[in-house]
Amino acid sequence: DGNGFTLTATLKDPNGGEYAALVSALAARGVKFEICEITLKNRSLKKEQFIQEAEFTPSGVVRLTKMQLEGYAYIKP
């Protein structure tokens, strides 16, 4: 699960503001938000809890590997 954050519909920034406008703006520019279904299961989360822009992938690790083979780079902060 990479200790990332959960992109749920109720996600707030450190000041309590919502990320909805930022996520929508990024999605309009072609950014995709993909959620690992294995992580959903392990964290007992439901798809309905996530932002409407979220897409779901059966395995995040497999998805990242396929994207790297397509030429994308994975940069871990």
Salt bridges, closest charged atoms under 4 A:
ASP1 OD2 - ARG43 NH2 2.82
GLU18 OE2 - LYS12 NZ 2.92
GLU34 OE1 - ARG63 NE 2.84
GLU37 OE2 - LYS47 NZ 3.12
